[in-house]
Amino acid sequence: REDALAKSRAVLKGALAEQLAPIFKIFGYNPSDARFIGDPVDYVIFDGYTKVKERIEDVPITIVLADIKTGEAGLTYEQRRIKQGTEEGLVEFKIIRM
């Protein structure tokens, strides 16, 4: 019973951290540039988007896939494959016209 409660607390703590991460300095990005998707990674961050949108800068926007971890949690199998794909340059921008 105590083990189940501890596990439940850890899951809740992790879910809360995922949602609140952008307001903490350690996040490292403008919260307005971050979009929470939750799965398979927590955030897609369009680093510099707000500055470009407000015409403060005219530069390419860096896209960051970010996952929030608490405690000793590691990447899932799927997240490791996504990380590998980004490291190998398997990232595209497509326009899909309907």
All heavy atoms as an XYZ file, in Angstrom:
777
protein
N       0.828     -1.196      0.000
C       0.000      0.000      0.000
C       0.874      1.263      0.000
O       0.620      2.182     -0.753
C      -0.913     -0.044      1.230
C      -1.726      1.183      1.416
C      -3.188      0.932      1.047
N      -3.966      2.121      1.282
C      -4.544      2.802      0.333
N      -4.459      2.414     -0.901
N      -5.239      3.864      0.612
N       1.871      1.291      0.859
C       2.753      2.458      0.936
C       3.536      2.644     -0.358
O       3.756      3.765     -0.815
C       3.710      2.310      2.118
C       4.418      3.598      2.506
C       3.467      4.721      2.925
O       2.449      4.441      3.574
O       3.762      5.887      2.589
N       3.941      1.528     -0.970
C       4.662      1.577     -2.248
C       3.776      2.168     -3.344
O       4.226      2.973     -4.156
C       5.133      0.172     -2.641
C       5.968      0.182     -3.894
O       6.904      1.007     -3.969
O       5.684     -0.631     -4.799
N       2.511      1.785     -3.361
C       1.559      2.291     -4.348
C       1.359      3.797     -4.176
O       1.287      4.540     -5.156
C       0.234      1.560     -4.247
N       1.277      4.249     -2.937
C       1.129      5.683     -2.670
C       2.362      6.468     -3.116
O       2.245      7.549     -3.696
C       0.870      5.926     -1.175
C      -0.518      5.570     -0.666
C      -0.588      5.714      0.848
C      -1.564      6.443     -1.335
N       3.529      5.923     -2.854
C       4.771      6.581     -3.263
C       4.841      6.691     -4.785
O       5.239      7.724     -5.331
C       5.977      5.827     -2.726
N       4.457      5.627     -5.463
C       4.469      5.627     -6.924
C       3.464      6.640     -7.464
O       3.750      7.381     -8.408
C       4.157      4.225     -7.444
C       4.419      4.042     -8.897
C       4.258      2.581     -9.284
C       5.001      2.330    -10.573
N       5.034      0.928    -10.931
N       2.296      6.695     -6.866
C       1.263      7.636     -7.275
C       1.734      9.076     -7.092
O       1.522      9.927     -7.956
C      -0.004      7.399     -6.477
O      -0.995      8.334     -6.822
N       2.395      9.349     -5.972
C       2.936     10.692     -5.717
C       3.979     11.057     -6.760
O       4.027     12.193     -7.241
C       3.544     10.765     -4.319
C       2.532     10.879     -3.223
C       3.214     11.136     -1.866
N       2.337     10.734     -0.814
C       2.484      9.643     -0.068
N       3.508      8.844     -0.242
N       1.612      9.350      0.872
N       4.827     10.110     -7.116
C       5.871     10.359     -8.104
C       5.265     10.684     -9.470
O       5.724     11.591    -10.164
C       6.805      9.163     -8.209
N       4.226      9.959     -9.840
C       3.557     10.203    -11.123
C       2.916     11.592    -11.124
O       3.045     12.347    -12.099
C       2.510      9.105    -11.415
C       1.627      9.476    -12.592
C       3.210      7.778    -11.680
N       2.237     11.946    -10.048
C       1.612     13.265     -9.952
C       2.655     14.386     -9.973
O       2.461     15.418    -10.628
C       0.766     13.363     -8.678
C      -0.538     12.586     -8.700
C      -1.192     12.594     -7.322
C      -1.480     13.142     -9.747
N       3.757     14.165     -9.269
C       4.841     15.152     -9.251
C       5.402     15.346    -10.655
O       5.645     16.478    -11.093
C       5.939     14.678     -8.300
C       7.096     15.622     -8.166
C       8.130     15.052     -7.185
C       9.386     15.851     -7.171
N      10.419     15.269     -6.321
N       5.574     14.260    -11.385
C       6.084     14.344    -12.745
C       5.128     15.070    -13.672
O       5.534     15.917    -14.465
N       3.839     14.770    -13.562
C       2.831     15.421    -14.405
C       2.766     16.919    -14.110
O       2.646     17.735    -15.028
C       1.472     14.775    -14.186
N       2.865     17.277    -12.852
C       2.859     18.687    -12.465
C       4.105     19.391    -12.993
O       4.021     20.503    -13.534
C       2.776     18.803    -10.941
C       2.575     20.188    -10.373
C       1.272     20.799    -10.866
C       2.583     20.137     -8.851
N       5.245     18.746    -12.875
C       6.499     19.328    -13.373
C       6.431     19.560    -14.877
O       6.904     20.592    -15.380
C       7.677     18.421    -13.025
N       5.833     18.622    -15.610
C       5.708     18.768    -17.062
C       4.940     20.034    -17.419
O       5.329     20.773    -18.317
C       4.966     17.570    -17.662
C       5.756     16.295    -17.650
C       4.909     15.085    -18.046
O       3.680     15.239    -18.277
O       5.468     13.985    -18.103
N       3.852     20.279    -16.727
C       2.996     21.421    -17.048
C       3.596     22.760    -16.602
O       3.420     23.767    -17.274
C       1.622     21.239    -16.396
C       0.838     20.081    -16.959
C       0.310     20.356    -18.357
O      -0.066     21.460    -18.671
N       0.295     19.326    -19.186
N       4.299     22.742    -15.472
C       4.822     23.996    -14.912
C       6.240     24.331    -15.375
O       6.719     25.441    -15.130
C       4.783     23.935    -13.383
C       3.400     23.851    -12.756
C       3.511     23.741    -11.239
C       2.548     25.043    -13.143
N       6.904     23.421    -16.025
C       8.308     23.601    -16.408
C       8.614     24.952    -17.061
O       9.616     25.595    -16.707
C       8.759     22.456    -17.309
N       7.804     25.429    -18.004
C       8.164     26.684    -18.675
C       8.266     27.906    -17.775
O       8.921     28.883    -18.136
C       7.046     26.867    -19.702
C       6.556     25.494    -19.964
C       6.661     24.785    -18.640
N       7.664     27.876    -16.599
C       7.729     29.064    -15.739
C       9.005     29.103    -14.901
O       9.279     30.108    -14.260
C       6.482     29.206    -14.839
C       6.408     28.086    -13.807
C       5.219     29.295    -15.668
C       5.318     28.276    -12.765
N       9.782     28.029    -14.921
C      11.016     27.995    -14.151
C      12.216     28.350    -15.017
O      12.278     27.974    -16.191
C      11.219     26.609    -13.521
C      10.206     26.291    -12.455
C       9.114     25.479    -12.730
C      10.333     26.830    -11.183
C       8.165     25.192    -11.762
C       9.392     26.549    -10.202
C       8.303     25.731    -10.492
N      13.156     29.055    -14.418
C      14.351     29.507    -15.137
C      15.133     28.341    -15.753
O      15.680     28.466    -16.850
C      15.251     30.303    -14.188
C      16.394     30.988    -14.865
C      17.168     31.876    -13.900
C      18.258     32.599    -14.665
N      18.927     33.585    -13.840
N      15.166     27.206    -15.078
C      15.910     26.048    -15.564
C      15.392     25.570    -16.924
O      16.113     24.922    -17.681
C      15.885     24.895    -14.532
C      16.942     23.853    -14.878
C      14.504     24.283    -14.429
C      17.198     22.854    -13.781
N      14.142     25.895    -17.279
C      13.566     25.508    -18.571
C      14.425     26.034    -19.721
O      14.647     25.338    -20.701
C      12.125     26.014    -18.667
C      11.376     25.524    -19.877
C      10.988     24.205    -19.986
C      11.038     26.398    -20.900
C      10.278     23.745    -21.090
C      10.331     25.952    -22.005
C       9.951     24.629    -22.102
N      14.895     27.268    -19.596
C      15.864     27.805    -20.542
C      15.314     28.384    -21.835
O      16.091     28.806    -22.694
N      14.010     28.399    -22.006
C      13.407     28.934    -23.229
C      12.265     29.864    -22.865
O      11.700     29.779    -21.779
C      12.864     27.795    -24.109
C      13.925     26.851    -24.587
C      14.197     25.672    -23.905
C      14.683     27.149    -25.719
C      15.185     24.802    -24.335
C      15.674     26.283    -26.159
C      15.921     25.115    -25.461
O      16.916     24.266    -25.892
N      11.916     30.743    -23.789
C      10.779     31.624    -23.593
C       9.512     30.753    -23.525
O       9.231     30.008    -24.460
C      10.694     32.603    -24.771
C       9.576     33.609    -24.619
O       8.606     33.391    -23.903
N       9.715     34.720    -25.314
N       8.752     30.828    -22.443
C       7.544     30.013    -22.330
C       6.565     30.211    -23.499
O       5.852     29.289    -23.874
C       6.910     30.468    -21.010
C       8.046     31.008    -20.223
C       8.980     31.623    -21.241
N       6.564     31.390    -24.094
C       5.678     31.657    -25.229
C       6.077     30.875    -26.475
O       5.274     30.717    -27.392
C       5.677     33.154    -25.565
O       5.176     33.885    -24.481
N       7.306     30.386    -26.508
C       7.798     29.621    -27.654
C       7.505     28.125    -27.513
O       7.726     27.361    -28.451
C       9.308     29.809    -27.819
C       9.697     31.221    -28.222
O       8.801     32.009    -28.577
O      10.900     31.525    -28.195
N       7.034     27.703    -26.358
C       6.843     26.278    -26.063
C       5.394     25.850    -26.273
O       4.467     26.562    -25.898
C       7.272     25.986    -24.630
N       5.229     24.676    -26.869
C       3.909     24.086    -27.063
C       3.899     22.711    -26.408
O       4.672     21.833    -26.791
C       3.572     23.928    -28.552
C       3.617     25.220    -29.350
C       2.547     26.209    -28.881
N       2.557     27.434    -29.657
C       3.249     28.523    -29.356
N       4.018     28.536    -28.269
N       3.179     29.596    -30.104
N       3.037     22.525    -25.425
C       2.937     21.244    -24.732
C       2.158     20.265    -25.602
O       1.060     20.566    -26.061
C       2.225     21.414    -23.386
C       2.116     20.133    -22.614
C       3.202     19.644    -21.911
C       0.943     19.407    -22.603
C       3.123     18.452    -21.196
C       0.836     18.216    -21.898
C       1.936     17.740    -21.192
N       2.749     19.078    -25.854
C       2.018     18.035    -26.576
C       1.885     16.771    -25.728
O       1.005     15.970    -25.963
C       2.633     17.725    -27.951
C       4.076     17.247    -27.852
C       2.530     18.930    -28.864
C       4.630     16.716    -29.152
N       2.774     16.577    -24.758
C       2.635     15.484    -23.809
C       3.154     14.131    -24.241
O       3.722     13.404    -23.446
N       2.922     13.747    -25.482
C       3.355     12.431    -25.935
C       3.632     12.482    -27.430
O       2.822     13.045    -28.160
C       2.259     11.392    -25.637
C       2.683      9.964    -25.928
O       3.770      9.577    -25.467
O       1.926      9.261    -26.609
N       4.729     12.020    -27.913
C       5.750     11.205    -27.264
C       6.804     12.024    -26.509
O       7.606     11.461    -25.770
C       6.374     10.433    -28.421
C       6.240     11.348    -29.587
C       4.941     12.084    -29.373
N       6.825     13.336    -26.719
C       7.672     14.214    -25.909
C       6.759     15.272    -25.306
O       5.630     15.467    -25.760
C       8.808     14.878    -26.739
C       9.792     13.847    -27.240
C       8.261     15.708    -27.879
N       7.244     15.961    -24.288
C       6.389     16.924    -23.605
C       6.201     18.227    -24.370
O       5.105     18.757    -24.419
C       6.937     17.217    -22.203
C       6.824     16.001    -21.292
O       5.854     15.231    -21.446
O       7.716     15.804    -20.455
N       7.280     18.736    -24.952
C       7.198     20.045    -25.598
C       7.859     20.055    -26.966
O       8.881     19.407    -27.185
C       7.914     21.109    -24.748
C       7.159     21.482    -23.505
C       7.393     20.813    -22.311
C       6.201     22.491    -23.509
C       6.693     21.134    -21.160
C       5.496     22.819    -22.355
C       5.752     22.136    -21.191
O       5.051     22.459    -20.059
N       7.251     20.828    -27.855
C       7.924     21.278    -29.066
C       8.162     22.761    -28.815
O       7.222     23.515    -28.544
C       7.070     21.072    -30.333
C       7.784     21.642    -31.549
C       6.752     19.607    -30.530
N       9.422     23.148    -28.862
C       9.788     24.532    -28.586
C      10.277     25.155    -29.888
O      11.171     24.627    -30.547
C      10.893     24.615    -27.513
C      10.411     23.913    -26.239
C      11.275     26.070    -27.250
C      11.517     23.629    -25.242
N       9.659     26.263    -30.251
C      10.065     27.017    -31.432
C      10.901     28.185    -30.921
O      10.407     29.301    -30.754
C       8.832     27.480    -32.217
C       7.986     26.330    -32.694
C       6.931     25.846    -31.929
C       8.262     25.711    -33.903
C       6.164     24.779    -32.358
C       7.494     24.632    -34.343
C       6.447     24.172    -33.568
N      12.171     27.900    -30.652
C      13.063     28.863    -30.010
C      13.289     30.077    -30.905
O      13.840     29.973    -31.996
C      14.400     28.189    -29.679
C      15.279     29.045    -28.790
O      14.743     29.904    -28.064
O      16.507     28.853    -28.828
N      12.839     31.224    -30.438
C      12.958     32.472    -31.185
C      11.664     32.888    -31.860
O      11.571     33.978    -32.420
N      10.638     32.044    -31.797
C       9.371     32.325    -32.475
C       8.757     33.657    -32.042
O       8.319     34.441    -32.874
C       8.378     31.188    -32.226
C       7.002     31.466    -32.776
C       6.749     31.379    -34.136
C       5.945     31.832    -31.932
C       5.493     31.635    -34.645
C       4.689     32.095    -32.433
C       4.465     31.999    -33.792
O       3.223     32.267    -34.289
N       8.718     33.908    -30.765
C       8.090     35.136    -30.261
C       8.818     36.365    -30.776
O       8.177     37.336    -31.199
C       8.046     35.124    -28.721
O       7.325     33.955    -28.298
C       7.373     36.362    -28.174
N      10.142     36.338    -30.792
C      10.914     37.479    -31.305
C      10.679     37.682    -32.789
O      10.598     38.811    -33.260
C      12.399     37.289    -31.018
C      12.740     37.423    -29.552
C      14.221     37.249    -29.324
C      14.567     37.378    -27.855
N      15.991     37.182    -27.603
N      10.552     36.597    -33.536
C      10.269     36.700    -34.971
C       8.843     37.220    -35.176
O       8.616     38.124    -35.988
C      10.477     35.336    -35.679
C       9.931     35.360    -37.097
C      11.951     34.956    -35.681
N       7.902     36.682    -34.433
C       6.505     37.088    -34.557
C       6.320     38.576    -34.251
O       5.537     39.264    -34.912
C       5.645     36.254    -33.605
C       4.167     36.546    -33.692
C       3.389     35.657    -32.747
C       1.919     35.996    -32.795
N       1.141     35.218    -31.841
N       7.058     39.068    -33.261
C       6.951     40.472    -32.875
C       7.903     41.366    -33.671
O       8.059     42.535    -33.368
C       7.206     40.597    -31.370
C       6.116     39.914    -30.549
C       6.412     39.896    -29.056
O       7.498     40.342    -28.627
O       5.541     39.400    -28.308
N       8.551     40.764    -34.662
C       9.481     41.476    -35.565
C      10.662     42.102    -34.819
O      11.191     43.115    -35.216
C       8.761     42.539    -36.392
C       7.584     42.039    -37.221
C       8.030     41.022    -38.263
N       6.970     40.688    -39.192
C       6.218     39.589    -39.137
N       6.414     38.716    -38.171
N       5.285     39.354    -40.025
N      11.063     41.453    -33.737
C      12.233     41.893    -32.975
C      13.490     41.355    -33.644
O      14.525     42.011    -33.672
C      12.141     41.421    -31.515
C      10.949     42.103    -30.831
C      13.434     41.681    -30.758
C      10.594     41.527    -29.472
N      13.407     40.138    -34.199
C      14.517     39.506    -34.899
C      14.006     38.901    -36.201
O      12.835     38.555    -36.315
C      15.154     38.390    -34.056
C      15.925     38.881    -32.864
C      16.621     37.745    -32.121
O      16.520     36.574    -32.547
O      17.257     38.033    -31.103
N      14.906     38.774    -37.176
C      14.573     38.120    -38.438
C      15.598     37.018    -38.666
O      16.559     37.193    -39.407
C      14.583     39.131    -39.585
C      14.141     38.509    -40.900
O      13.473     37.454    -40.866
O      14.476     39.065    -41.959
N      15.403     35.909    -37.950
C      16.352     34.793    -37.995
C      15.572     33.483    -38.109
O      14.391     33.426    -37.773
C      17.228     34.751    -36.716
C      18.104     35.985    -36.612
C      16.364     34.620    -35.467
N      16.219     32.417    -38.567
C      15.541     31.116    -38.555
C      15.200     30.713    -37.119
O      15.899     31.073    -36.172
C      16.586     30.161    -39.142
C      17.529     31.028    -39.893
C      17.547     32.337    -39.157
N      14.131     29.980    -36.975
C      13.672     29.527    -35.664
C      14.196     28.112    -35.423
O      14.050     27.244    -36.270
C      12.139     29.562    -35.594
C      11.661     31.016    -35.717
C      11.619     28.910    -34.323
C      10.185     31.160    -35.959
N      14.814     27.908    -34.270
C      15.309     26.591    -33.890
C      14.167     25.792    -33.274
O      13.440     26.297    -32.420
C      16.462     26.720    -32.869
O      17.516     27.467    -33.464
C      16.979     25.359    -32.444
N      14.024     24.556    -33.707
C      12.975     23.690    -33.184
C      13.606     22.689    -32.230
O      14.566     22.002    -32.576
C      12.228     22.984    -34.318
C      11.557     24.052    -35.187
C      11.205     22.001    -33.772
C      11.180     23.590    -36.544
N      13.070     22.638    -31.015
C      13.600     21.779    -29.963
C      12.496     20.835    -29.499
O      11.390     21.272    -29.195
C      14.089     22.623    -28.754
C      14.614     21.744    -27.646
C      15.119     23.652    -29.199
N      12.800     19.545    -29.468
C      11.893     18.567    -28.865
C      12.394     18.345    -27.453
O      13.556     17.973    -27.264
C      11.898     17.257    -29.649
C      11.522     17.357    -31.117
C      11.630     15.993    -31.783
C      10.131     17.924    -31.286
N      11.545     18.588    -26.457
C      11.987     18.514    -25.066
C      11.060     17.642    -24.243
O       9.838     17.680    -24.421
C      12.052     19.917    -24.466
N      11.639     16.884    -23.342
C      10.864     16.082    -22.420
C      11.297     16.420    -21.002
O      12.496     16.547    -20.733
C      11.060     14.583    -22.692
C       9.900     13.787    -22.165
O       8.802     13.895    -22.758
O      10.060     13.070    -21.166
N      10.355     16.589    -20.124
C      10.623     16.952    -18.737
C      10.734     15.666    -17.922
O       9.854     14.808    -17.986
C       9.489     17.836    -18.167
C       9.208     19.038    -19.079
C       9.807     18.259    -16.736
C      10.400     19.931    -19.354
N      11.805     15.536    -17.152
C      12.014     14.362    -16.303
C      12.235     14.808    -14.866
O      12.847     15.838    -14.612
C      13.233     13.554    -16.766
C      13.142     13.026    -18.183
C      12.073     11.973    -18.310
C      12.090     11.344    -19.697
N      10.904     10.550    -19.955
N      11.729     14.027    -13.939
C      11.984     14.273    -12.523
C      12.649     13.029    -11.941
O      12.521     11.932    -12.480
C      10.676     14.560    -11.757
O       9.781     13.468    -11.927
C      10.018     15.838    -12.239
N      13.362     13.211    -10.869
C      14.017     12.083    -10.206
C      15.004     11.389    -11.126
O      15.757     12.022    -11.850
N      14.957     10.079    -11.128
C      15.895      9.272    -11.911
C      15.297      8.794    -13.232
O      15.867      7.913    -13.886
C      16.339      8.053    -11.083
C      17.025      8.409     -9.779
C      18.328      9.159     -9.998
O      19.084      8.796    -10.918
O      18.584     10.128     -9.255
N      14.173      9.345    -13.629
C      13.500      8.904    -14.852
C      14.402      9.100    -16.068
O      15.113     10.096    -16.183
C      12.198      9.669    -15.046
N      14.354      8.145    -16.958
C      15.119      8.223    -18.200
C      14.183      8.277    -19.390
O      12.965      8.262    -19.258
N      14.766      8.332    -20.578
C      13.961      8.355    -21.789
C      13.324      6.991    -22.040
O      13.920      5.954    -21.748
C      14.840      8.713    -22.996
C      15.444     10.112    -23.028
C      16.342     10.259    -24.239
C      14.363     11.171    -23.025
N      12.139      7.016    -22.611
C      11.502      5.769    -23.016
C      12.184      5.269    -24.286
O      12.945      5.993    -24.933
C      10.001      5.976    -23.308
O       9.868      6.828    -24.454
C       9.265      6.555    -22.106
N      11.878      4.041    -24.649
C      12.431      3.468    -25.879
C      12.104      4.367    -27.076
O      12.971      4.686    -27.890
C      11.852      2.059    -26.090
C      12.223      1.460    -27.415
C      13.471      0.886    -27.622
C      11.319      1.476    -28.482
C      13.812      0.345    -28.845
C      11.651      0.936    -29.706
C      12.898      0.373    -29.893
O      13.242     -0.154    -31.108
N      10.846      4.796    -27.165
C      10.416      5.634    -28.280
C      11.133      6.977    -28.275
O      11.525      7.483    -29.334
C       8.895      5.846    -28.233
C       8.085      4.584    -28.410
C       7.923      3.753    -27.141
O       8.370      4.182    -26.057
O       7.335      2.665    -27.242
N      11.318      7.563    -27.099
C      12.019      8.842    -27.004
C      13.472      8.699    -27.421
O      14.032      9.601    -28.058
C      11.917      9.401    -25.587
C      10.517      9.874    -25.245
C      10.350     10.208    -23.783
O      11.115      9.761    -22.920
N       9.335     10.991    -23.479
N      14.087      7.578    -27.103
C      15.475      7.347    -27.540
C      15.546      7.281    -29.061
O      16.486      7.782    -29.667
C      16.037      6.083    -26.897
C      16.325      6.233    -25.407
C      17.163      5.094    -24.829
N      16.584      3.778    -25.018
C      15.715      3.189    -24.187
N      15.326      3.830    -23.093
N      15.264      1.977    -24.437
N      14.563      6.680    -29.696
C      14.536      6.606    -31.163
C      14.316      7.994    -31.763
O      14.897      8.334    -32.795
C      13.434      5.652    -31.648
C      13.585      4.200    -31.219
C      14.767      3.417    -31.823
N      16.089      3.747    -31.384
C      16.674      3.378    -30.236
N      16.031      2.654    -29.363
N      17.898      3.730    -29.951
N      13.455      8.814    -31.140
C      13.235     10.181    -31.615
C      14.525     10.984    -31.487
O      14.926     11.698    -32.412
C      12.090     10.858    -30.836
C      10.756     10.175    -31.190
C      12.030     12.354    -31.113
C       9.613     10.543    -30.278
N      15.199     10.863    -30.357
C      16.470     11.553    -30.141
C      17.483     11.128    -31.205
O      18.168     11.965    -31.800
C      17.000     11.247    -28.739
C      18.298     11.947    -28.378
C      18.667     11.636    -26.925
C      19.887     12.364    -26.480
N      21.132     11.818    -26.989
N      17.557      9.836    -31.467
C      18.468      9.324    -32.488
C      18.126      9.923    -33.854
O      19.015     10.341    -34.599
C      18.394      7.802    -32.540
C      19.308      7.185    -33.587
C      19.145      5.666    -33.667
O      18.248      5.083    -33.063
N      20.026      5.041    -34.408
N      16.850      9.971    -34.180
C      16.432     10.537    -35.464
C      16.822     11.994    -35.617
O      17.293     12.409    -36.682
N      16.672     12.779    -34.557
C      17.065     14.196    -34.646
C      18.578     14.317    -34.773
O      19.071     15.156    -35.530
C      16.569     15.010    -33.435
O      17.117     14.482    -32.237
C      15.057     15.012    -33.352
N      19.312     13.484    -34.056
C      20.780     13.524    -34.141
C      21.273     13.134    -35.537
O      22.313     13.600    -35.983
C      21.389     12.611    -33.082
C      21.218     13.138    -31.674
C      21.571     12.137    -30.587
O      21.708     10.921    -30.888
O      21.700     12.567    -29.431
N      20.514     12.289    -36.233
C      20.879     11.867    -37.578
C      20.292     12.778    -38.655
O      20.413     12.502    -39.844
C      20.435     10.415    -37.799
C      21.203      9.431    -36.943
C      20.737      7.996    -37.109
O      19.916      7.706    -38.010
O      21.199      7.144    -36.316
N      19.643     13.864    -38.230
C      19.100     14.826    -39.191
C      17.818     14.379    -39.861
O      17.450     14.898    -40.914
N      17.120     13.431    -39.273
C      15.879     12.922    -39.862
C      14.696     13.808    -39.467
O      13.705     13.341    -38.914
C      15.645     11.467    -39.430
C      16.758     10.488    -39.768
C      16.455      9.109    -39.178
C      16.949     10.401    -41.272
N      14.818     15.091    -39.774
C      13.791     16.069    -39.448
C      13.435     16.784    -40.743
O      14.308     17.158    -41.509
C      14.307     17.092    -38.400
C      13.255     18.105    -38.061
C      14.779     16.371    -37.147
N      12.153     16.946    -40.997
C      11.699     17.580    -42.231
C      10.640     18.634    -41.936
O      10.004     18.600    -40.896
C      11.070     16.539    -43.174
C      12.011     15.453    -43.611
C      11.325     14.455    -44.528
O      10.199     14.730    -45.010
O      11.911     13.396    -44.758
N      10.478     19.530    -42.880
C       9.354     20.479    -42.868
C       8.566     20.203    -44.128
O       9.114     20.216    -45.226
C       9.860     21.926    -42.872
C       8.737     22.934    -42.802
C       8.322     23.424    -41.587
C       8.100     23.366    -43.958
C       7.277     24.342    -41.515
C       7.063     24.271    -43.895
C       6.656     24.772    -42.674
N       7.293     19.917    -43.974
C       6.462     19.596    -45.129
C       5.221     20.481    -45.130
O       4.691     20.814    -44.085
C       6.011     18.141    -45.096
C       7.129     17.168    -45.281
C       6.678     16.044    -46.136
C       7.882     15.123    -46.322
N       7.739     14.237    -47.385
N       4.796     20.808    -46.320
C       3.505     21.471    -46.508
C       2.581     20.421    -47.094
O       2.882     19.819    -48.132
C       3.631     22.681    -47.467
C       4.581     23.706    -46.851
C       2.252     23.267    -47.751
C       4.927     24.844    -47.797
N       1.482     20.175    -46.429
C       0.507     19.208    -46.894
C      -0.736     19.978    -47.326
O      -1.426     20.574    -46.495
C       0.175     18.176    -45.793
C       1.449     17.444    -45.392
C      -0.916     17.223    -46.253
C       1.303     16.509    -44.196
N      -0.949     20.027    -48.603
C      -2.097     20.773    -49.136
C      -3.297     19.845    -49.273
O      -3.180     18.747    -49.777
C      -1.745     21.369    -50.485
C      -0.588     22.355    -50.400
C      -0.530     23.259    -51.585
N       0.657     24.085    -51.571
C       0.779     25.241    -50.933
N      -0.231     25.704    -50.253
N       1.907     25.918    -50.984
N      -4.441     20.327    -48.858
C      -5.679     19.537    -48.918
C      -6.557     20.055    -50.040
O      -6.600     21.200    -50.324
C      -6.426     19.635    -47.598
C      -5.585     19.223    -46.397
S      -5.093     17.530    -46.413
C      -6.423     16.822    -45.517
